[in-house]
Amino acid sequence: MRYFLDFQKRIPRAEMDVIVSIVKQTINELDPKIKVKCCGSYRRGAETSGDVDILVAHPLFINETRDKKYSLNIINNIIERLTKKKLLIDNISVGQHQYMGVCKAPEPNSLARRIDIKLFPLESFYPGILHFTGSGEHNRQLSCIAINKDFKLSEWSIVPIGYTGEEGYPMPISSEKDIYAILGIPYRKPCERNI
């Protein structure tokens, strides 16, 4: 692969700050109603990251419109603008709800970096942020707690499980704190999830 050696190197936090700032500014210029969050180890406060993992949501993009394959063309519009700004330098996979590609910070001698941009329905934005912030072990622990309290937790929702094993309707979520509250456990800041 063309960028294999670059992808093997960790991304310093200062470089991540530059990339994330360009992405947020560009998306805000496109539509200030779009919510944007960079997740992964960056959100957990790590000094280096393996890739850039961006989640976006729009008030008009909800589960009902997602099921109808209606995407408001958000991903394509973001890709087009980030390509014009020369942040995106190559595409790996482009879909209605997810983009996988290659970006490069504008500083001299910057390396090619992996970037993913995922469009989530508004109702799933905070479960998505929780899931993609990680860590993997933190997610496993939350899933176990959810199961023990008769819930199913995923990147899309938290739903109650009835005594027959049937899933109920997704619980309304307006923040990550709501998920912890539903599970009856103290909220953990992203920097406290490195387990």
N, C-alpha and C positions, 0 to 999 in steps of 0.2 A: 504494500500500500504506500502511496505517495508520501503520506504524512506520518508514517509509522514511528519514526524516531522522535519526532516532535511530540506525538501523543504519549510517549513513554515518560516524558518529563512532567513533573508536577507544576501547577500554575501558582506562582507567588501571589499572596493576597493583594498586593499593590496592583498587580496586573489584572486580577479579578475585579478590583474596584473600578478600574478604567473600563473594562468590558461591560460590566453590569450598569455603570453609569450611562454609557452610550446606548445600551439596549433600553433602559428605562426612559431616557430622554426621547429616543426615537419613537417608542410606543406612545408616550404622552403626546407627542406632536401628532401622531396618527389619530388618536382618540383618547382624550383624558379620562374617559369612563372605563377604559381597560385597566383592570387590576394586574399588577406585575409583582412577582416575588422570585428572587433567586434562592434556590434551596440547596440541598446537599451539605457537604462539609463547610462550604463558605458561610452558610447561614448559621452553622454551629460554631463559627468563630475560628475555624482552623487557619493556620498560617499558609497552607497550600491546599490546592484542590486538584482533583483528577480531571474534571471537566466543568463546563458551565451548564447548569440545569435551571431553566427558566419556566415558571408556570404563569399562565395568563388566564384571565376570565373577563367576561363582558356581561353587563346586566341583562342584555337581550339573548345571550347564549345560555340556555337552561337545558335541563335534561330532556324536556319535551322537544325542543328544537334539535338537540343532538341526535335524538332517536330518528328524527326525520331527515338526517344528513344535512342539516342546515347549519352552516358554520360562519356566516357573515363575511366569509373570505378573510378572516382575521389573520390566519397564519400566512397566507400568500401576501397580504398587504405588509405585514411585518418583514417578511423575507425581502420583498422588493425594496423597502426603505433601507434596511440594514445592508443590503448589497450595494445600493447607491452610495451609502456612506463608507463603503469599502471595509466594513467590519466583517461581513460574510465573504469568504473567498472561495468556497466550494460547497456543493450540496451532496449529501449522502442519501437522504430520503425525504421526500416532501409529500405530506398528506394533508387532509382537511383539518385534522386535529393535532398533528404532531409533525415537527420538523427536526431532522437530524442533519447537522452540517459541520462546517469548519469555519472558525473565525480567527481573526488576527488583530491584536491591539495595534493602534496606530503608531506606537513607539518604534524607533529603529531597532533592528535585531529581534523583534518579537517573533515568537514561534507560532506555528499553526496549532489551534486548540479545538477540541471537540465541544460542540454546543448543541443542546437539545432545547426546543421550545415546545411546550405542551399547552394546548387549549383545553381548559376544563369548564364544564357547566358551572354556573355561579354557585349552585347548591353544593357542588363537590369541591369548591376551591380550597376550603380550609382542611377538609380531610386529605386533599391532595398535597397541600403544603406540609401537613404533619407527616405524611408518608414519605414524601420525597426529601424532606429535611433529614430523616433518619435519626440516629444511626440504624442499621439493620437490626442490631440487638435490641435497641429501644423499641423498634416497631414490633419485634417478636414478643417482647414483654407486654406491650399494650394489647396485642392481639390475645394473649393468654388471659390477661385480666378481663378483657371484653367477653371472651368465651365463658369464663367463670361467673360472670354477672349476666349471662344470657343475652349477649349482644354479639353482633358480627361487625368488626371494624375492617374497612378496606380504604384504599385511596379515594373511593367514590363516596363513601357514606359510613354512618354507624346506624345499624338497624337492630331493633329488638328481635329476639328469637323466642317464639312462643313455646309452650310446653310440648307441643306436637313436633317442634323442630322447624316449623314454618316461619319464614322471615316476615316481619311486619314492615311498615312504611319507614323510610329513612327519617331519622330525627332531624329537626331543623337545627342548622349549625351556622353561627355567624362569626365564629372565631375558633382558634385551636383550644382556647380555654373551655369552651362549651363541651368539647369532647372529653377532656379530663374531668369536668364536673359531672357529666353523664356517667362516667366510670367510677366516680366517687373517690378520686385520687388527687393529690396536690398537683397543680400545674408545674411543669418543668420548662424553663426557658430553653431555647435552642442550644445555648452553650452548656447546658446541663444534660444533654442527651448523647454525649460521647461515651457510650458504654459498650 
